[in-house]
């Protein structure tokens, strides 16, 4: 991966193919390899997939994590890659970042894919869980995140039939620096309510995607979000959990291809 420094932080970035650009924004606790199959298979499009600050192979500064800083990094990244406009495809926390991009630099966004994500902010209970996980991570490192989240991230079918995917996600979490984990948890905890943005997304081609075994952001959440965006398409991915792009890679790539082709990006 080439390295690019944005806002003083070196980001590791995959930049593959030619054509209209799609910017992939991974979830937590993950990195761009969450999209490895779509990066490999989405021919006809320029696939840009960074590791967000604090995750994967990108720098992990001690501070400076917020939805606004992630979104600012992505805008500068597009500038550096000379990408004028892109479809933004965000999974879970990546979706929260996409909402922030829409707030901060809407003119650069040509379409939106919201995958295994939600528009609501954290409940008080969710915020307390973040605080607990922050304390556990500070005490025992990324292993605390494996213990708390790995059982939830993948669908039951994947856990039963694809041990290599379970092992990959475990490695991905363990490879995430503590500063990046804590920074992301703090950032997600105070993220704004993005529901007011949904009706105006109708100005763009929008696709909502959700694994039918996703228990973190379940299909009903995806259906409600899609219903709040006039004209949005909805795809439920069978036998996939919260990390659908790794669990049903070919189907997710097909669904994205169909959406991008239909939107004539
Ligand atoms: C993610 O996959 O990005 C996280 O599950 C999102 C969250 O914890 O809210």
Boltz pocket constraint, residues with backbone or C-beta under 6 A from the ligand:
constraints:
  - pocket:
      binder: B
      contacts: [[A, 26], [A, 27], [A, 28], [A, 29], [A, 91], [A, 92], [A, 93], [A, 94], [A, 116], [A, 188], [A, 216], [A, 242]]
      max_distance: 6.0
